[in-house]
């Protein structure tokens, strides 16, 4: 099969696969996207694209079949899905943070909630996972850095309010970089006990 470029095109296009050489549309899947990028993951031996749309998170085969669908109100702007072991973590404006687990049972895919917290919520700023800890910026309180246990959804700590409207988060094996929208760069340790710049 030809190489594909898979995106949500335009402002609100569905997940669309283009032939990388010709630009021809090979398939579309799911409803409209908004902000979030699709990711490619391997779940239970099946390579698939996971994308947050305006009404759900979907897993799509490389030939465009929707394998599973998880209801998700991401229409206000969802984060890009994040794979943490066998779970997918998503957040959206005022929707909290959720972890879902897609599994293959008797030939059919099922996506179930692992945990869902309303204590923090992300908008535009995509989080990262180091080990079993999710680090990011909640849009609540005009921007609070946070850490969540990625296995349980327990909020480990919340930073001070009014840190940033948005931030770009990058991880190394032992450091976090937060580039805030005002140009401030914060280098921090991935501490499960406190914000540790």
N, C-alpha and C positions, 0 to 999 in steps of 0.2 A: 504494500500500500504506500501511497505517497506521504511525504512529510506534511504535517498539519500545523497551522497556526490557529490556536483556540483562544478566543476572546469574547467579551461582551462588547460588541461594536456600537458606536454612536453613543447617544445619551442613555437609552434604555433598551438596547437590543438584547435578544435571548443569547444564550451561549451558542457561539457560531464557530464552526471549523472551516477554515479556508485552506485550499491547496497552497502550500508554501511557494510553489513555482509559478502557478498560473493565477492565483487569487480567486479561483472558482470556489463557490460555497459548496462544501461537501455535505454538511448537515447542520441543523439547528436543534437545540434542546432546551426545555424549561421556559420559564417566564422571563420578564425583563430583569436585567441586572442594574446595579446602582452602586458605584464606587469600588466594590470588592473585585479583586482579580481571582480567576480560577487557579487551582493548584492541581498538580498531578501527584497521586499517591498510589501505593500498593497496599490494598486491604484484602486479607485472606487470599493472597496469591493473585488477585485481580487488579491489573493496572487500570486506573480510572481517573477521571477529572472530577474534582469536587468544587462546587461553586455555590455562593450565596446569591440567591435571586431576591426579588422583592417580596416573595411570599414563602420561600422555602430554601433549604439547603439540599442540593441534589448531588448524587453520584452518577456519572455518565460514562458509559463504555467508550472506547476509542472509536467505535463506529457509530456513536450518537444515540445509543439506547439508554434511556433513564433506568438505572439499576435500582435506585432507591430515592425516596423523597422524605424529607423531614420538615414538617411545618415550622416556618420561622418568619416572623414579621420583621424582615430586614429592610423594608421599604424606605425607612428614614435614613438609610445609609449604614450598611453592614460592614464589619471588618472582613478582611480576607480570611477565609477559613485557615486554621492552623492545625497540623497533625501533631498529636502528642501521644506517642505509642500507638494504641489502636483506637484512639478517640479523636474527634474533630471538635475544635473549640471555636465558637463564634460569639460575636457581640454585635449590638446595634444601638442606635440612639434610644435611650430610655428603655431598653429591653433586657438589661442585665447581661450576664455572661453564661453561656450554656456549653456543656460538653455532651456530645452525642456519640454513640457507638454503632456504626453499621456492621451487621454480621450476616453471614450467609447461612440460612437454615433450610434444609431440605430443598435446595435449589432456588430459594427465593431470598432476596435481600430484605432485611428489616433494620430500621434505624431507630434506636431507643435513646431516651434521655439518661445520661449517667448522673449529671448534676446540673443545677441551674441556680445561680445566685443573683439577687437583685441589688446587692450591696455596692457593686461597682458596675459601670456600663461604659462601653467604648464607642467612639465615633471618629472615623477616619484614621485614628492612631492604632496601627496594628501591633499586637503584643508579640512577645517571644517566650519560649520555654527553655529554661536551663535546668537539666535534671528533671525533677518533678515539680518545678515551680514556674508559674506563669507571671511574667512581669509586664506592666503596661501603664498607661495613663487613662484614668477614668475621666469622663467629661463632667462628672458631678463636681460640685464645689469649685467650679471654674478651673478644674484640672488638678487631679490628685494622682500621684504615682501610687502603685499598689503592688502587692504580691499575693497570689492565690495558690493554694495547693492544687496542682493540676489533676490530681487523682480524685480529690474529694470536693473541690469547689470552696473549701474553707478560706475566707479572707485572712491572710496571715498578718498583714499590716496595711494601713493607709497613711500616705504621706500628708504633708501640709496642704491646705487648699491654695488655690490661685497660683499653681506652678506653671501652667501653660494652657493655651487653648487646644493645641495639637502638638504631638512630638513624633519624630521618627525614631524607632527603637532598633538598635543593632546589637547583636550579642557576639562575644567571643567565648572561648571555653571558660573564662573566669572574669570577664568584665561585661558591663552594660554601657552602651552609649545612648544617651537621650539627646537628640537635636531638636530643641524646641522651636516653635514657630517664630519667636523673636530673635533667633540666631544664637541663643545660649546653648552651649554644649555641656552636658553633665556626664561625667564618667563615674560609674558607681560599681560597687561590688554586688554580686547577686546574693544578697543576704536575706534569709528567710525570716529574720527577727525584726528588721527595721530598714528604712531607707538609708543607704550607706554610701553617700557620694564621696 
